[in-house]
Amino acid sequence: MRHLLVKLLIILFFMTFASAFSPLDADADGYPDVVELNSLREREAFLDWFSAIAEAQYTAPSSEWKYRDCSGLIRFAYIEALKRKDGAWFSKFPYLPKVKAIPIENYPMPIISRSVFRVDSGSFQLDDVAKGRMVGIASAFELMKYSSKFIGKRQEQAKRGDLLFFIHPLAEGSSYHSMVYLGDGKIVYHTGADLQDDGEVRLLSLETLRRHPDPSWHPDPSNPNFLGFYRWKIVD
């Protein structure tokens, strides 16, 4: 009888908690372990390619970049950084800063294919793509909350390829805004479209941004509109 009771308790435990864990996602960050870049060499290479692709859109935007807004810029750079770098790939970019890092070839990704962004919390489950918890297009808010991890609000905590997020609740369109940190105190971002124009890509220093006439755009720890620096989950 006691042995049977122990078995029942074990079954009850797994029925209650198994859905919170996934053998495919050891760190429970929502991404299957097989798509995460585990070696330092791979992580640094991805961040370097990601940064270079984002920066290139300031000088000469690629015709392949379809969604021209702040989140569209980082989604485009993210996906392109993971693609195979052959002659056809390079031909899509009129300009690309020199990248010394190894090419990354991990797109479409194993298991999740082209649904590389999370839009819901929880550990990775095999039905995440089918249930729409992992998708190919995500908003700035979703990229911040589900596909990246908070690093801090101080510049010295960030490294090349990290993200910055701001919130402006009264802004037209999305309340969240994203930027790419290029290292050496530089950032690149798309301003977003409004009723007057389609917006533009800007490349400037954090010091210049700190002099913005609207203090809500200052990337300082004391600014409540600045949500901080974030890092992609696949490299964290």
Stockholm file with secondary structure:
# STOCKHOLM 1.0

chainA/1-236         MRHLLVKLLIILFFMTFASAFSPLDADADGYPDVVELNSLREREAFLDWFSAIAEAQYTAPSSEWKYRDCSGLIRFAYIEALKRKDGAWFSKFPYLPKVKAIPIENYPMPIISRSVFRVDSGSFQLDDVAKGRMVGIASAFELMKYSSKFIGKRQEQAKRGDLLFFIHPLAEGSSYHSMVYLGDGKIVYHTGADLQDDGEVRLLSLETLRRHPDPSWHPDPSNPNFLGFYRWKIVD
#=GR chainA/1-236 SS CHHHHHHHHHHHHHHHHGGGCCTTCTTCSSSCGGGSCCSHHHHHHHHHHHHHHHHHHHHSCCTTCCCCSHHHHHHHHHHHHHSCCSHHHHTTCSCCCCCCSCCCCCCSBTTTBTCCEECSCSSCCTTTTTTTSEESCCCHHHHHHHSEEEEESSGGGCCTTCEEEEECTTSSSCSEEEEEEEETTEEEEECCCCSSCCCCEEEEEHHHHHTCSSGGGCCCTTCTTEEEEEEEGGGC
#=GC SS_cons         CHHHHHHHHHHHHHHHHGGGCCTTCTTCSSSCGGGSCCSHHHHHHHHHHHHHHHHHHHHSCCTTCCCCSHHHHHHHHHHHHHSCCSHHHHTTCSCCCCCCSCCCCCCSBTTTBTCCEECSCSSCCTTTTTTTSEESCCCHHHHHHHSEEEEESSGGGCCTTCEEEEECTTSSSCSEEEEEEEETTEEEEECCCCSSCCCCEEEEEHHHHHTCSSGGGCCCTTCTTEEEEEEEGGGC
//
